Amino acid sequence: MNREKALRIVREKLTERRYIHTIGVMETSILLAKKYGVDENKAELAAIFHDYAKFRDKEEMRNIILEQNMPQDLLTHHDELWHAPVGAYLVEKEVGITDKEVLEAIKCHTAGKINMTTLDKVLYVADYIEPGRDFPGVEEVRESAESSLDIALIQAMKNTISYLLKRNQPVYPDTFHAYNDMTMKVKGRKLS
């Protein structure tokens, strides 16, 4: 699917602000894909569709999680997590994208997972650092992404976990597992 068609499809599903965010994620994903040897077309497609289900009705998403036997613990955590796995499902069902790598990157772009592929990491980091993002810690992650995708990913997850802990919010287990997995994999490299 070409870029223009994909963007037309998602534009109908997103607010103007979220569409601008999606363009930023797309451009950042392409840059990171070039830098880290990922298929640019897959990175672009995953980025364009990463928030496809962001504004879906919560009850519809809840039903999809139940009907498709997605992890039930999603329902006990913040509904902001739902749009990633539900989005991957809907992108395949409604848009017809069947590339498993693209769908998996969409599926794990909010929580992360153990054994993330480079494409998964590209989308996760691009979503975190796209130019429209402005919050404490984002500049450090942007700087790290210039030299190490893994370190940038760890910093992004660490910031997210810290943010949730400071607000007494639960942290989805996949995020802890992903953080631990990545931290162990880069053991010996500088983590700051």
Residue pairs with C-beta under 8 A, 6 or more apart in sequence:
1 45
1 95
1 97
3 26
3 44
3 48
6 44
6 45
6 48
6 49
7 22
7 23
7 48
9 95
10 19
10 22
10 48
10 49
10 51
10 52
11 19
13 52
13 53
13 54
13 55
14 22
14 51
14 54
14 55
15 55
18 51
18 54
18 55
20 132
21 51
21 130
21 132
22 47
22 48
22 50
22 51
24 130
24 131
24 132
24 133
25 47
25 50
25 123
25 126
25 127
25 130
26 44
26 47
26 48
27 130
27 131
28 47
28 125
28 126
28 129
28 130
28 131
29 43
29 44
29 46
29 47
29 122
29 123
29 126
30 40
30 43
30 44
30 47
32 38
32 43
32 122
32 125
32 126
32 145
32 149
33 39
33 40
33 42
33 43
33 44
33 119
33 122
34 40
35 149
36 118
36 121
36 122
36 149
37 118
38 118
38 119
38 122
39 101
39 119
42 99
42 101
42 102
42 105
42 119
43 119
43 122
43 123
43 126
45 97
45 99
45 102
46 101
46 102
46 105
46 106
46 109
46 119
46 122
46 123
47 123
47 126
47 127
49 87
49 91
49 95
49 97
49 102
49 106
50 84
50 87
50 105
50 106
50 109
50 123
50 127
51 83
51 87
52 83
52 87
52 90
52 91
52 95
52 106
53 61
53 82
53 83
53 84
53 86
53 87
53 90
54 83
54 87
56 83
56 86
56 90
58 79
58 82
61 79
61 82
61 83
61 86
62 75
62 82
64 70
64 86
64 89
64 90
65 71
65 72
65 74
65 75
65 82
65 85
65 86
66 72
66 75
68 89
70 85
70 86
70 89
71 85
73 172
73 173
74 81
74 82
74 85
74 172
76 170
77 170
77 172
78 169
78 170
78 172
80 110
81 110
81 111
81 172
83 110
84 106
84 107
84 108
84 109
84 110
84 111
85 107
87 106
87 107
88 103
88 104
88 106
88 107
91 97
91 103
91 106
92 98
92 103
97 103
101 117
101 119
102 119
104 117
104 119
104 120
105 117
105 119
105 120
105 122
105 123
106 123
108 116
108 120
108 124
108 174
108 178
109 120
109 123
109 124
109 127
111 172
111 174
111 175
111 178
112 120
112 124
112 153
112 157
112 174
112 175
112 177
112 178
112 179
113 120
113 174
113 177
113 178
114 174
114 177
114 178
114 181
115 181
116 124
116 153
116 178
116 181
116 182
118 149
121 149
121 150
121 153
122 149
124 153
124 156
125 141
125 145
125 149
125 152
125 153
125 156
128 138
128 141
128 152
128 156
129 138
129 141
129 142
129 145
129 152
129 156
136 159
137 155
137 159
140 155
141 152
141 155
141 156
141 159
142 152
144 151
144 152
144 155
145 152
148 186
148 189
150 182
150 185
150 186
150 189
151 186
151 189
151 190
151 191
153 182
154 179
154 182
154 183
154 186
154 191
155 192
157 175
157 178
157 179
157 182
158 179
160 175
161 171
161 175
161 176
161 179
164 170
164 171
165 171
183 191
